[in-house]
Amino acid sequence: MGQMGAGAAMGGAKGSMQYFTIQARSNREAIEKMKASYGEEARILTHRNVRVGGVLGLFSREGVEITGYLSEDGGKRKKPDADMEEQKKKILENVRKEQTLQVLLKEIQSIKETLKDAPSRSEERHPGLRRIRDLLLLNDFPTSFIDGLEEQLKKDFSLDSLEDYGALQHAVLEWIGERISVAPPLVFPEKGTKVVVIVGPTGVGKTTTVAKLAAIFGTGISRQTPRRVRIITIDNYRIGAKQQIETYAELMRIPVSLVESAGDLRKTLALYQETDLILVDTIGRSPHDFSKLAEMKECLEACGGESCTYLAVSATTKTTDLEEILRQYEPFRYESVVLTKIDETTRVGNIIGVLAAARKSIAYICDGQGVPLDLEEASVMRLLMNLEGFHVDRERMEKRFGQRRKDLLREARGGERHG
């Protein structure tokens, strides 16, 4: 347990007041020691919790330390032990040693953390690796994502081949592309209605995304077969959003319904049974507003288990916020992400890195406010072309990733037929 004891020092305005310090395992033990050493006239001045015992700050335990004093009269009646002054010196010396050791341990820990994050002199980065790392940092890729790519470069490239900066770029671009997951295109069942729900935080462009999807599928542009489309919105609390979706719907001659509850939503869905596609626009909620998110999830359960949910996120969202949004909207069981406002940023590395870590795919990309032209199906090439500073060999990348889209479409259509 370490040394427990008491120390006394003379002080006070007249030099006649006696002070003492006691350490013990508990408050009760400290008071008992105080009374045994100084009698009933002793008074507590301060009380604090301390770590006592141990070696080099290890294996210490919780204890208490009290300081107190004896009044002038009490001091006359009760004389301190002969070795009290010596005990005081030992206690003060131990305290000083313990404080010094704690400071040293903290400094050692800080140095260890620094060394862990920094390469040693014997492992300084090759200039080619440094250039690639700087390029990835320029694009806001998360550090963990960059570390993974760097380790792969070290594994696949010899020291001599690291001199070929162009080859390093091509390899890194391919590896980034492999980490981008693209959702299969929206495929309609031969019978029944496809219900698509758009959820996400306030201000990411959910209503505009709904309008763009309605225009693409309702008018048959972009080589799409025209579909019977309906819009349902439960965002009737914001007047601006209500007017916006009604204006879009009127221009596209697509019916829109406003609902306020799960019951209303269920009834409206039943009325639209002959529709090919129902798009549901939702209330924008902060990912920290847990109660409101729960209410909205309960309401959307009326859409049924066959509905498809997309999470709309802005390409301008910083890394930590994006990670939080993905986690908080997980209960909605969103299948993939609609990436909005990509025209408002030149750096998409954080989006690619965070979605790759979360194993989430991208379904659509919005790059402007225009309805419906500023929305396209997500592709690996679209995101690679948005990277800053990379020389993208388009023909090579198209050959590498172009077939993936066709395979996804074939799989999606096969899944719908089996469903």
FENDASUL-V789640 format. One record per residue. N is the residue number from 1. OMEGA is omega in degrees with one decimal (999 if undefined). Layout:
n=N omega=OMEGA
n=N omega=OMEGA
//
This chain:
n=1 omega=-179.0
n=2 omega=-174.4
n=3 omega=173.1
n=4 omega=-179.5
n=5 omega=-178.5
n=6 omega=177.4
n=7 omega=-179.4
n=8 omega=176.3
n=9 omega=179.3
n=10 omega=179.9
n=11 omega=179.0
n=12 omega=-175.7
n=13 omega=-176.6
n=14 omega=-179.7
n=15 omega=-175.9
n=16 omega=-179.4
n=17 omega=-178.9
n=18 omega=179.4
n=19 omega=178.9
n=20 omega=176.7
n=21 omega=-178.5
n=22 omega=172.2
n=23 omega=-179.6
n=24 omega=-179.9
n=25 omega=-176.1
n=26 omega=178.7
n=27 omega=-179.4
n=28 omega=-179.1
n=29 omega=-180.0
n=30 omega=-179.9
n=31 omega=178.3
n=32 omega=178.1
n=33 omega=180.0
n=34 omega=-179.0
n=35 omega=-179.9
n=36 omega=-176.7
n=37 omega=-170.3
n=38 omega=177.3
n=39 omega=-175.4
n=40 omega=-177.3
n=41 omega=-179.0
n=42 omega=-179.0
n=43 omega=179.4
n=44 omega=177.4
n=45 omega=177.6
n=46 omega=180.0
n=47 omega=177.5
n=48 omega=176.3
n=49 omega=-179.8
n=50 omega=171.1
n=51 omega=-176.2
n=52 omega=177.4
n=53 omega=177.4
n=54 omega=-179.5
n=55 omega=-178.8
n=56 omega=177.6
n=57 omega=-179.5
n=58 omega=177.0
n=59 omega=176.7
n=60 omega=-177.6
n=61 omega=176.4
n=62 omega=175.6
n=63 omega=178.5
n=64 omega=175.7
n=65 omega=177.5
n=66 omega=170.4
n=67 omega=-178.0
n=68 omega=-177.8
n=69 omega=172.5
n=70 omega=176.4
n=71 omega=-179.0
n=72 omega=-179.9
n=73 omega=-178.9
n=74 omega=180.0
n=75 omega=179.4
n=76 omega=-176.7
n=77 omega=-174.5
n=78 omega=-179.6
n=79 omega=178.5
n=80 omega=177.3
n=81 omega=-175.7
n=82 omega=-176.4
n=83 omega=-177.1
n=84 omega=-178.3
n=85 omega=178.7
n=86 omega=176.8
n=87 omega=179.9
n=88 omega=-179.3
n=89 omega=179.7
n=90 omega=-179.2
n=91 omega=-179.3
n=92 omega=178.7
n=93 omega=178.6
n=94 omega=179.4
n=95 omega=179.7
n=96 omega=178.8
n=97 omega=-178.5
n=98 omega=179.0
n=99 omega=179.1
n=100 omega=179.4
n=101 omega=178.6
n=102 omega=178.0
n=103 omega=-179.9
n=104 omega=179.3
n=105 omega=178.1
n=106 omega=179.4
n=107 omega=178.5
n=108 omega=179.1
n=109 omega=178.7
n=110 omega=178.7
n=111 omega=179.0
n=112 omega=179.2
n=113 omega=179.9
n=114 omega=-179.6
n=115 omega=-179.4
n=116 omega=-176.6
n=117 omega=-175.6
n=118 omega=177.4
n=119 omega=178.3
n=120 omega=-178.7
n=121 omega=-179.3
n=122 omega=-178.4
n=123 omega=178.1
n=124 omega=-174.4
n=125 omega=172.0
n=126 omega=-179.7
n=127 omega=178.1
n=128 omega=177.9
n=129 omega=178.5
n=130 omega=-179.9
n=131 omega=179.3
n=132 omega=-180.0
n=133 omega=178.5
n=134 omega=179.4
n=135 omega=178.6
n=136 omega=176.3
n=137 omega=176.9
n=138 omega=-179.4
n=139 omega=175.7
n=140 omega=173.9
n=141 omega=177.2
n=142 omega=-177.8
n=143 omega=-179.4
n=144 omega=178.3
n=145 omega=179.6
n=146 omega=-179.9
n=147 omega=179.6
n=148 omega=178.6
n=149 omega=-179.3
n=150 omega=177.9
n=151 omega=179.3
n=152 omega=176.5
n=153 omega=179.1
n=154 omega=-177.5
n=155 omega=-171.2
n=156 omega=-176.8
n=157 omega=174.0
n=158 omega=-179.3
n=159 omega=179.5
n=160 omega=-176.5
n=161 omega=175.8
n=162 omega=177.3
n=163 omega=-178.0
n=164 omega=-175.4
n=165 omega=178.3
n=166 omega=178.7
n=167 omega=177.2
n=168 omega=179.2
n=169 omega=-179.1
n=170 omega=-179.5
n=171 omega=-178.6
n=172 omega=178.3
n=173 omega=178.8
n=174 omega=-179.7
n=175 omega=175.5
n=176 omega=179.3
n=177 omega=179.2
n=178 omega=-179.0
n=179 omega=177.7
n=180 omega=178.5
n=181 omega=-178.8
n=182 omega=-178.8
n=183 omega=176.2
n=184 omega=179.0
n=185 omega=178.5
n=186 omega=-178.5
n=187 omega=-176.8
n=188 omega=176.4
n=189 omega=178.4
n=190 omega=177.6
n=191 omega=177.1
n=192 omega=-174.4
n=193 omega=174.6
n=194 omega=179.3
n=195 omega=179.9
n=196 omega=-178.7
n=197 omega=176.8
n=198 omega=177.5
n=199 omega=177.3
n=200 omega=-179.0
n=201 omega=177.5
n=202 omega=171.1
n=203 omega=-179.1
n=204 omega=177.4
n=205 omega=-179.6
n=206 omega=-177.3
n=207 omega=177.7
n=208 omega=177.8
n=209 omega=177.9
n=210 omega=-179.6
n=211 omega=179.3
n=212 omega=178.3
n=213 omega=178.6
n=214 omega=-179.6
n=215 omega=-178.1
n=216 omega=-176.3
n=217 omega=-177.9
n=218 omega=-177.9
n=219 omega=177.2
n=220 omega=177.2
n=221 omega=-178.4
n=222 omega=176.0
n=223 omega=177.1
n=224 omega=172.5
n=225 omega=-179.7
n=226 omega=-178.6
n=227 omega=172.4
n=228 omega=-172.3
n=229 omega=174.1
n=230 omega=178.3
n=231 omega=173.0
n=232 omega=177.1
n=233 omega=173.3
n=234 omega=177.2
n=235 omega=-178.6
n=236 omega=178.0
n=237 omega=177.4
n=238 omega=-175.9
n=239 omega=-178.6
n=240 omega=179.9
n=241 omega=179.0
n=242 omega=179.9
n=243 omega=-179.1
n=244 omega=-177.7
n=245 omega=177.6
n=246 omega=178.1
n=247 omega=177.7
n=248 omega=-176.7
n=249 omega=-179.7
n=250 omega=179.4
n=251 omega=-178.1
n=252 omega=-178.0
n=253 omega=177.7
n=254 omega=-179.1
n=255 omega=176.9
n=256 omega=179.6
n=257 omega=176.6
n=258 omega=-179.5
n=259 omega=-177.6
n=260 omega=-175.3
n=261 omega=178.2
n=262 omega=178.8
n=263 omega=178.0
n=264 omega=-179.0
n=265 omega=-179.7
n=266 omega=179.3
n=267 omega=-178.4
n=268 omega=177.1
n=269 omega=178.9
n=270 omega=179.1
n=271 omega=-176.3
n=272 omega=-175.0
n=273 omega=-178.8
n=274 omega=-177.9
n=275 omega=177.7
n=276 omega=-173.9
n=277 omega=173.8
n=278 omega=178.6
n=279 omega=-176.6
n=280 omega=176.6
n=281 omega=-172.7
n=282 omega=178.9
n=283 omega=174.7
n=284 omega=-178.9
n=285 omega=172.1
n=286 omega=177.4
n=287 omega=179.0
n=288 omega=-178.7
n=289 omega=-170.7
n=290 omega=-177.1
n=291 omega=179.9
n=292 omega=175.6
n=293 omega=179.1
n=294 omega=178.4
n=295 omega=-178.9
n=296 omega=177.8
n=297 omega=178.7
n=298 omega=179.0
n=299 omega=-175.6
n=300 omega=176.6
n=301 omega=176.3
n=302 omega=179.6
n=303 omega=177.9
n=304 omega=-175.9
n=305 omega=-178.3
n=306 omega=-179.1
n=307 omega=-179.8
n=308 omega=-176.9
n=309 omega=174.7
n=310 omega=174.6
n=311 omega=178.2
n=312 omega=177.1
n=313 omega=179.7
n=314 omega=178.1
n=315 omega=179.9
n=316 omega=-177.3
n=317 omega=179.4
n=318 omega=-169.2
n=319 omega=-176.0
n=320 omega=178.6
n=321 omega=179.5
n=322 omega=178.0
n=323 omega=179.4
n=324 omega=179.6
n=325 omega=-179.9
n=326 omega=-179.3
n=327 omega=-173.4
n=328 omega=179.3
n=329 omega=179.2
n=330 omega=179.3
n=331 omega=179.2
n=332 omega=178.1
n=333 omega=178.9
n=334 omega=-176.4
n=335 omega=179.8
n=336 omega=-170.5
n=337 omega=167.2
n=338 omega=-176.8
n=339 omega=-176.2
n=340 omega=173.0
n=341 omega=179.8
n=342 omega=177.4
n=343 omega=-176.8
n=344 omega=178.5
n=345 omega=176.0
n=346 omega=-175.4
n=347 omega=-177.4
n=348 omega=-178.0
n=349 omega=-179.6
n=350 omega=178.1
n=351 omega=-179.3
n=352 omega=-176.8
n=353 omega=-177.8
n=354 omega=179.6
n=355 omega=178.2
n=356 omega=179.3
n=357 omega=-179.0
n=358 omega=-178.6
n=359 omega=178.3
n=360 omega=-179.4
n=361 omega=177.1
n=362 omega=-178.5
n=363 omega=-177.1
n=364 omega=176.5
n=365 omega=177.0
n=366 omega=-178.1
n=367 omega=177.3
n=368 omega=-178.5
n=369 omega=-176.7
n=370 omega=178.2
n=371 omega=2.8
n=372 omega=-166.5
n=373 omega=-174.6
n=374 omega=174.4
n=375 omega=179.7
n=376 omega=174.6
n=377 omega=-177.5
n=378 omega=175.3
n=379 omega=178.3
n=380 omega=-177.6
n=381 omega=-178.3
n=382 omega=-178.9
n=383 omega=178.1
n=384 omega=-179.6
n=385 omega=179.2
n=386 omega=-178.1
n=387 omega=-179.3
n=388 omega=169.4
n=389 omega=179.2
n=390 omega=170.6
n=391 omega=-175.3
n=392 omega=173.1
n=393 omega=-170.9
n=394 omega=-178.2
n=395 omega=-180.0
n=396 omega=-178.8
n=397 omega=176.9
n=398 omega=178.6
n=399 omega=-177.7
n=400 omega=-171.6
n=401 omega=-177.5
n=402 omega=-177.8
n=403 omega=-176.4
n=404 omega=-178.4
n=405 omega=179.5
n=406 omega=179.4
n=407 omega=179.0
n=408 omega=179.9
n=409 omega=179.5
n=410 omega=179.4
n=411 omega=-179.4
n=412 omega=179.7
n=413 omega=176.9
n=414 omega=178.0
n=415 omega=180.0
n=416 omega=-179.6
n=417 omega=179.9
n=418 omega=-179.4
n=419 omega=999
//
